[in-house]
């Protein structure tokens, strides 16, 4: 699925530090924990808590955030619709990676079992 250049640029310029509190609030509102959120982020990106905090403190953009990530080799197994787009059909790699994270957080918030979220 094609996303517009404007849409892709908006995602690239968003700071992870501005999105992180929203992700955390979303999962905590549904009874999940910060540790579970970090486990999902670590699985997708390879970041440990220290690196994650560093990126938040630096106000890293999504572009920087995902450029520094070591994307999980099983990330391609993340499928489904998020924000009106099928994640497996998104052509722009950065937009797709951002939507992978959104999809995993949605699954966590919906109470899906961790082994299923982590494609285990």
C-alpha positions in Angstrom: 0.0 0.0 0.0 1.3 3.4 -1.0 1.4 6.1 1.7 1.9 9.8 0.6 5.3 11.4 0.9 3.8 13.9 3.3 2.5 11.1 5.5 5.9 9.3 5.4 7.8 12.5 6.2 5.5 13.3 9.2 6.3 9.9 10.7 10.0 10.3 10.0 10.1 13.6 11.9 8.0 12.6 14.9 10.0 12.2 18.0 9.9 8.9 19.8 9.9 10.8 23.2 6.5 12.4 22.2 4.9 9.1 21.2 6.4 6.9 24.1 4.1 8.4 26.8 1.1 7.7 24.7 2.1 4.1 24.1 2.7 3.6 27.8 -0.6 5.2 28.8 -2.4 3.0 26.2 -1.0 -0.3 27.6 -1.3 0.7 31.3 -4.9 1.8 30.8 -5.6 -1.8 29.7 -3.8 -3.3 32.7 -0.4 -4.1 31.0 2.9 -2.9 32.4 5.8 -0.6 31.4 8.0 -3.7 31.5 5.8 -5.5 29.0 5.9 -2.5 26.7 9.7 -2.5 26.9 9.7 -6.2 26.2 7.8 -5.6 23.0 10.0 -2.6 22.0 13.1 -4.7 22.7 11.8 -7.6 20.6 11.2 -5.3 17.6 14.2 -3.0 17.8 16.9 -4.8 19.9 17.1 -1.8 22.3 17.7 -2.4 26.0 16.2 -0.1 28.6 19.3 2.0 28.7 19.4 2.6 25.0 15.6 3.2 24.9 16.0 5.9 27.6 18.9 7.5 25.8 16.8 7.8 22.6 13.9 9.3 24.6 16.3 11.8 26.3 17.9 12.7 23.0 14.4 13.3 21.5 15.3 11.0 18.6 13.0 11.2 15.6 11.4 8.0 14.4 13.9 8.1 11.5 16.8 8.0 13.9 15.1 5.6 16.3 14.6 3.0 13.6 17.9 3.6 11.8 19.6 2.6 15.0 17.4 -0.4 15.6 18.3 -4.0 14.7 14.9 -5.0 13.5 13.8 -8.5 14.6 14.1 -11.0 11.7 10.6 -12.1 12.4 9.1 -8.6 12.1 7.8 -9.5 8.7 5.3 -11.8 10.5 3.5 -8.8 11.9 0.4 -8.5 9.8 -3.0 -6.8 10.0 -4.6 -3.4 9.9 -3.3 -0.4 11.9 -4.4 3.2 11.2 -6.3 2.0 8.2 -3.3 0.4 6.5 -2.3 -3.3 6.2 1.2 -3.3 7.7 2.4 -6.0 5.4 1.5 -3.9 2.3 3.2 -0.6 3.3 6.0 0.2 0.9 8.0 2.8 2.8 10.3 0.9 5.2 10.3 3.5 7.9 6.5 3.9 7.9 6.1 0.2 7.9 8.5 -0.1 10.9 6.5 2.6 12.8 3.3 0.7 12.1 4.9 -2.6 13.2 5.4 -0.9 16.6 1.9 0.5 16.6 0.5 -3.0 15.8 2.5 -4.7 18.6 1.4 -2.1 21.1 -2.2 -2.5 20.0 -2.0 -6.3 20.5 -0.4 -5.8 24.0 -3.2 -3.4 25.0 -5.9 -5.8 23.7 -4.6 -8.5 26.1 -3.0 -10.8 23.5 -0.5 -13.3 25.0 3.1 -12.2 24.9 4.3 -15.3 23.1 1.8 -14.4 20.3 2.8 -10.8 20.2 6.4 -11.7 19.9 5.6 -14.1 17.1 7.0 -17.0 19.1 
